[in-house]
Amino acid sequence: MIGGFLTFDIAGTPFAVDNAQVEEVAESARATRLPFAPPQVEGLANVAGRILPVLDVTGYPALGLAWGGGRKGGLLIVLRAGNGLVALRAGRIGGSLARDRVSLEAPAPEDAGAPVAGRLRHGDRSLRLLDPDQLQLGHGMAFAALPEGEALAGVPADPPDPARERSTVRLLIVEAGGRSHALDMGDVVLVFPVADLRPLPNAPALVRGMAQAQSRPVLLADPLGARSGLVGGYAVVHATPCGPVGVQVDAVRGVVRFPLDRVKAGEAGAPNEIVDYDGAWLDVRSGMGMLGDHLGEIGPLIPEGGDMADSRLPRRFFRRFLTFLVEARVYALEFERVRRVVEASDRLRLPQGAASFDGLTDVDGAILPILDLRRLLARNPVGTPSELPGVAILVEIDGGVVAVIADSIQRIRKIPTDDVDPMSDRLTAAVLRLEGALIPVLRPEGLMTDAKATDGATKALPPAAAPTTGGGVR
């Protein structure tokens, strides 16, 4: 994967850029237009906490590109150009392409006058290879009152200082009571699984009991309404004026770094802040916010001498993803959404199927809808055959199970949450940083968007269909 290319589309046309020049993939941001800027310079925008020039290569007349329906791409690819950074507007990420799977050709005549270094040939596909150093940002003389060196659009933004963290906040994402919550990391000292619990007689209803962590007793409370029962789940230990108190949760999703512009003030009567996590607004809760009103009654139950000053919260939590190949490009799915992986079998094609729907198949007696990623991601017509038999990934979508077809499976990977960048694109839920490459995590609901528009497809989706035998990835 090292030394490959990130592929993406701009106005429906495939492009690529060297992975070494990609800083990150960020959500779309509104750009402030600059007077007298050239057509390809969309303006300046706050991209993940940094003010960057935003470029749109549809502004190069030589390429003859235009966004359909007046809608521009929803992603920004931050590139290293010269000594700085620029943000390139793109439609969607296509995956990483290994260098040994492509051949480099000279630019085509129609690429003249555009920042295209050449063409990448992958099978029968041709992708324009962008050169960030050729991106033109305009000249200072466009601003008559400013010297050339001071023109806002004249130079890229300065690269980030590695010694200085960006304006972000780290939050622990947990599940409790069937909901997601974001916990402030400021007073979290430890997270541990609850293996045994000793109930306390005559304790307040909020108190679950006493658990053992690092050979120390920890009072365990349940202000979030966890469903784990007396034993199970995890305890998130918060420092309080009375000592450490564990808050029980059902599951721990991991530590996520959020830009400050995604954290907003909450409404009256709600927690002080809310945060945008994967398209949903979560309450940001602190230890004192959850426990402060109850410390008077639970304080006497907190064991003495257990400040846990020498405890260490794990620096990284991990999430699991299944990576697979589609036309030599690597994609991922969140492993918790995957039921099984089986060999692809025969399919029944239905007339008037939706654009994202490729028929039905029988898996262990269960009739499942099929989404063929080899056709969907390549935008090939329904029914276009593939040279490879492929594999079927059985994925949970909207309470049912869908057979998602890929070329082959790689493996299950544990990825640190610091290397998972959440996205809000229709098809992309996140982007993984893996072995020098950026891997898109597909959003299962986005794959079904077109299929839901057709009655035949939605009727084919069982309300809770799943094969009855086997389990896991085989």
N, C-alpha and C positions, 0 to 999 in steps of 0.2 A: 504494500500500500504506500510505502514511503516513496516520494518522488512522482506521484501520480497527478491527476488533473481533476479539478472540481467541475462538473458539468451542470449547466443550468439553461433555462430558456429566457430569451428577451423577445417579447412580442411574438411568441410562437416559433422563434428561430433558435436552433441549438447553438450554444456557445460553450467555451471551456476556458479555464485559467489555471496556471500552475498552482498546485496546492501550497507551494512555498511562499506564494505572494498573498495568500488569504489570511487575514487576521481573524475574522469572525463573520458569522452570518447573523444579522439583526432584523428585528421587525421593522416594517415600514414606518417612516416618520415624515411629518409634513415639512417640506422645505420652504424656506423664505427666499423668494426670487430676488436676484441681484440685478440692478439696472445695467444694461449694456453687456450682460454676460452672453457668451456664445450659446447657440441653441442646445448644445449637449450638456451645458451646466444648468441643472435644475434649480440650484440654489444652495443655501446652507441649512443644515438640520442638526438637531440634537440626536445623535445616534448612540444609544447605550451610554449616555453620559458624556459624550464628546461632541464638540461642534466640528462637523466635517462637511466639505463640499460634496454634494450629491450629483452624480453624473448619470445621464440617460443616453445610451448610444443610439437610440432612435433619432436623436438630434443630428446625427451625421447623415447628410443627404445621400452619400454614396451607398449606404446600406439599404435604403428604401424600406425601412421598417416603420411600423405604426402600431400602437397598442389598440386592440380591438374594443369597440364599444366605449371608447373614451376612458377606460379603466387602466391605470398603470400597474406595474408589478407590485406585489405586496411584500417583497423582501429586499433588503439592502445587504450587499456583499462588501465588507470592508476590506480593501486591498492596500497593500504596501506599494506605493508608487514613488520612485526616487527616494527621497529622505522623509517622506511623510505618508499620510493615509488619505484615501478617498473612499467614498461609499458609492457603489455601483448598483443601480436599480435593476432588479431581475424579477422574472415571473415566478418560477418555482425551481427548486433544486432537483437536479437529475441524478445525483450520486457521484461517487468517486470512480475514476477510470484509471486502471493501472497503466503505467507508462509502457510496459512491454506488450500491452494489448492494442496499441495504436501505432500508426505511422504518421510522421510529420511531413506535410507537403507545403509547397510555396503558396503564398496568398493568391486567390483568384483575382482576375482583373477587376471584378466589381468590388473588391475589398480596398481598392486604392482610395486614399483619403480618409480611411478609418483606422482606428487603433488595433488592427488585426495583424498579428505576427505570422500567421500561417493557417493551414487547415489540418485538423486532426482527422485521420481516416480510421474509422472503426467499423469493420465489415463494410456494409453498403451505406453507412452514414458518414456524413462530413460535418464537422463542427468547426466553427470559427474560433481560433485561439486568440484571445485578447492579450495585449501587452499593456499592463497598467502604466508603464513608463511613457507610452505614446498618447495617453489621455490628455487632451488639450483643455486647460482650465481658463484660457483667456489671458489678457495682458493688462497690466496696470494702467496703460494709457486709456483703457475704457472708462476709467474714473478720472475725469479731467482735473479734479481738485486734489488728487492723491498722487504721490510719487509711485513709481512702478513697484517698488519693493513692498509698499503698504497695501496693495490692492487685495481685497478679501478673496477674490476669486483667482488671484495670481499664483498662489502656492497651495500645496496640500496642507492639511492640518499636521501639527507636530506629532510624531509617534508617542505613545504613552510612556511615561517613566516607569520602568519595571519596579523601582523601589517605592512607588507610590500607588496605593490602591485606588481604583476608580470609585466614584461616588455611588456605592452600593451598600446594601444591608444583607446580612446572612440570616435566614430564617429556617427553622426546622419544620418541615411539612409532615404532619401526622394525620392519621385517620382515627376518629373516635365517634361513636354513636351514629355511624353511617354517613358522616360528613368529614370533609377535609378541614384542617385548621393549620394556621401558621403560628409557630411559637417563637417569641423573641429569644435569640440566642444569648442575650446580654446576661441572664442570670441562670442559664442552664449549665450544670456542672457534670452531669453524667446521664447516660442512657443505658438501661440494662433490661434484658428479658425477665419477666416475672415467672419464675419456676415454682416457687412455693410462697404461701401467704398464711400468716397467723392472724386470725380474726381477733379483734379487741372487744371485750364485752363492754356494753354501755357506751360505745363510742358514737359520736355524731354520725348521721346518715351519710355524710360526705366521705367518711373514712372507710376504706376497704380493709385495712389491717396493717400488719407489719411484715415487710419483705426484707430479704437479705441481699445486700450488694457489697461486694468486696469484703466479706466477713463482717459487715456492719449492718445493724438494723436501720431500716428506713421506713418512715411512716408513708403509707400509700393512700392518696386521696383520689377522688373521681369527680372533678368539677365539670368534665366534658361529657359525661354519660357514656363511657365506654361500654362495649357489649361483651368484653372478654370474660366476664364472670369473675369469680374469686381468684382463679389462676389462669394465666395466659396473658398475651399481649406484652406491652413494654411499659416501663416506668421512666418518665422524663423527670429527673431530679432538678428542682429549682432551689436556689439559695434564697432564704427568707430571713427576716430579723430574728426569728425564733429557731432557725436551724434549717437543714435541708429537708424538703418535702417532695415526695415523688408523685407525679400526676400520671394516672394510668391512661394509656391509649391502646387502641386495637392494633395499629400498625404504624411503622415509621417509614415514610417515603424517602427522606433524606434531607440534607442541607442544601438549600438553593440560594444563590446570590442574586438579588433583585436590584436593578437600577432604582434609584430613589424616585424617579418619575412614575414608577409603577406602584408606589405606596401612597395612599391618599387618606385623608381624614375620614373617619367613620361618621355615621349619622348619630343623632341624639339618642341616648339610651343604648348604644352599641359600643363595642370596643373602640379605643381611640383611633385605630388605623385599620385599613383594609388594603389588601394587595391583590394585584391581577396575576393569577397563577393559571396558566394554560387555558385562558379564556373565561375563568370564573373568579369572582371576587371572594377572597377568604379573609376572615377576621384575624388580625394579628393580636395574639394574646401573650401577656407577660405573666410571670409567676405571681407577682403581687396582684395583678388584675384578676386572676382566677382564685387566689387563695386569701387575699388581703382581708376581706370581710369575715373570713372564718378563722383567722389566726387566733382570735381570742379564745375560741372553744377547742381548737385542735392543738394550740401551742403547748399546753401541758403534756400532750401525748408524744411530742417530738423527743427522741432520745437525746441525751446530753452528750457532748464530746464528739459529735459526728458532723463537724463542719465540712469534711471531705475536701480540705484545702489541697491535699496531695492527689486528688482524683483528676483524671484527665478525660475529657470528652473526646471520643475518636474524631480526628481531624477530618476524616472523610467517611461518608456513608456511600453505599453502592446501590445501583439499580441494575436489574438484569434485562438484557435485550437479546433477541434472536436475530443474528445477521444472516443474510442470504443474498444470492446473486440474481440479477435480472439483466440479461444482455451484458454481462461482464461488469456491471455496476453493482456496488454494494449498497444495500438498504437494511433497515432494521425495523423490528416490531417489538413493542414492550412485551416481555415474556409472560407477564401475568395475563395477557389477553390471548395467549396461544394455548389451545387445548391439546392438539397433537400435530404431528407431521407424518403424512402417509404418502404412498406413491399416488401419482395422478392417475385416475381411471377414466374410462369412457364418459362422455358427457352427452346430454340431450339438449340440442339447441332449440330455442323457442322462437317462433316468428314474432316480429315487432318487439324484440327485447330492447332494453335501454342501452345507452351508449356504454355504461360500465358493467353490463350484465352479460355473461357469456354462457348461460345455460344452467343445467342441473346435473348433479352427479350423485351416485349412490355410494355412501361410506358406511359400511357395517349396518346396512338396512335403513339408514337415515338419508333422506333426500335433501341435499344441500345446494344452495345457489353457488355459482362459480364466478369468481372475479379473476381473470387471467392478467396478472401484472405485466406479462411480456407483451400483451396487446395494449393494455390500458396506459402504461407509462410511455410506450413508444407511439401511442396514438394510431395504432394500426386498426383496420376495420374489424368488426365483429366476425369471428370465424376464421381469421387469418391463422393458418397452422404454424407451429414452431417446429424446428428441426429436433429439438430436445423433448423427451417425454415430460420432464419437469417433476416437481413435487407439489403436494397440496398441503398448505398450512391451514389448519382449522382454527379460525379466529373468532372470538366472541365479538359480536356487533349488535347493539341494541337488543340484548336479551336472547339473540339467536346465534347460530354458528354458520359461518360462511367459509367455503373452501377457496383460499387465496392461492393462486398458482404462481410459482417462481421457477427459475431454472434449477437451482440447487441450494442446499442449506450449507452455511458455514458452521457456526457453533453458537452456543449460549455464552454471552460475555457479561462479566460484572464490570460496570462502568462507574467510576466515581461521579457523584452528582455534580461536582465542580466542572466536569467535562461534558455535562448535558445542558445545552442551551435551549430553553423552552421557546417554541414558536407559536404563531397563531395563523399559519397558512392553512388553506382548506385541506390539502393533502399531507402536510408536514406538521407533526406534533412537536418535534424537537430536532436538534442537530447534535450528533455525537462527535467528540474529538477522539479519534482512535488511530493510533499508529501513524500520526502525521497526516491523516485524512479527515475530511468532514463527511459524516455519514448521516443522511436524512432518516428520521424515524417516522414511518408512515402513520397517519391518523386513520384508524379503521373506519370511523364514521364518514370521513371524507371520501374514502373509496366507494362508499355506497350512495353518495349524494345523487349521482345520475340514475342509479338503479332504482331509487325510491320514486322517481318520477314516472315509472311505468308500473301499472297495476300488476302485470304478470310477474314482475320481479319481486314486489313486496309480498304478493300472495305466496311466492315460492319460499320466502324466508320463514321458517317455522318460529313460533313464539318462543320456544326454549329448546330448539332441536339440538341434539348432540349425539354422536355415536355412543353406543352403550358399552363398548368394550375398549380396554386399553386406556392409556393415559400418558401424558408427557411426550417428549420428543424422542423419536426412535430413529 
